[in-house]
Amino acid sequence: MRIYLRVMLRSTNLLSEASNILNNNNQGLYTMPAADLYPHQWLWDSCFIAIGLRHLDINRAQTEILSLLRGQWLNGMLPNIIFSTGDKYSADRELWRSWLSPNAPAKIATSGITQPPMVAEAVIKIGEKLSPLERRIWYRRVYPSLVKYHEWLYAERDPHQEGLVLSIHPWEIGMDNTPPWIAELSEHQLNSWIRTIKKLHLDNLISHMRRDTKNIPSFERFGTVELLAMFSIQWRLRRKAYDISRILDHSLFAIEDVAFNAILIRNNHHLQNIAKTIRIPLNQELIKRMKKTEHEFNRLWDTTTSQYHSRDFITHRLLKEESVATMLALYAGTVPINYAHALVRQLEDKNSFNTNCPVPSVPINSPWYKPLNYWQGPSWININWLIIEGLKNYGFIDQAKKLRLSTLSTISNSGCYEYYNPENSNGLGASNFSWTAALAIDLALCPIN
Ligand code: GLC
């Protein structure tokens, strides 16, 4: 009760602080995640941002999504970054050179990979704020792009029609240095030149050139060796002109990520609901593939850890380094109830995910846990939002209410940061972070009954 009153008293301040951040980060067509560090448009960021913006300015929320869709590739892919224009950013655009692919849009520079498919969720949440007629108009406007995107995910990322879609870069899953991916990266992606840099400690020298550690302490970011490994995969993708058959040929690095697939399942449902509302039947083949994902997802369950884990695409080996990704199975909403109960028990366990300011991105009893380091310990507001939705899916209402309040309390204690120390709610990473501001607004204005 005490925490409830405190949060409610502060929420007026929080709302004005959050809407100021969204205004300051407004770039006209879209909202950048954070000034300096993230000056472009990111895919899942814009979805979370639109979910908050719908409470402030519905037209701006719609523009945020429409502007994402302008980056859609001819094959249907939605890229994780659409680059800002202007000379200042030419090096960022050059890094990706999306124009090497015949599928890239002609006049817009983008990355060549995607991010978790959250768009249908944002479309539905915006739809909730519209009248039935406006909602149908809105859905009709975005529907063709959404279908094309989900079809692309299956066509390119589930080449053997096994049900789960694969990801080819840690940046695609949005949790860049999460333990299962980093463990795989160290196993397969440390080329000889990166090993030499590591051996000679040249990474310390290179660290000085990093943009992300200019204003943020380096222990809050991931290591330079890991970053080089990420760039080396990205260069390989670019060399193959982002052509998936060339990329998968000879590559050992493809993962069926648990968070990405959980988000896909939920968004498949949203897409089906959108189709139903506007009475345009989705094609049967796509529906068949969507069903298969739900079925196959449960193969990611591991009885020894009582968690869902990502899986190596080639060997089907489960990657058992623990992370908060397992909790997104609740968000998928299609997993058996006894598995959902097992996850909630871990969410409530003080030795696992139940810290003072939950939900840590890695449980505290994992050897990987580092409370200050990016996706290896800190709590992230977008993940909390997804878990709250997941708890609601299964009727864990008390737990959802508790997490909503502790999330709002974390944000009001420290301000809108990129991530937080899960033990004391200190803000970490970039300040004035857009999705934190947007989701603070959404959580504050949507009490759970
Ligand atoms: C970081 C995050 C990623 C996010 C991006 C822009 O790379 O890991 O999830 O989309 O920043 O905010």
Boltz pocket constraint, residues with backbone or C-beta under 6 A from the ligand:
constraints:
  - pocket:
      binder: B
      contacts: [[A, 33], [A, 38], [A, 42], [A, 44], [A, 45], [A, 173], [A, 174], [A, 175], [A, 176]]
      max_distance: 6.0
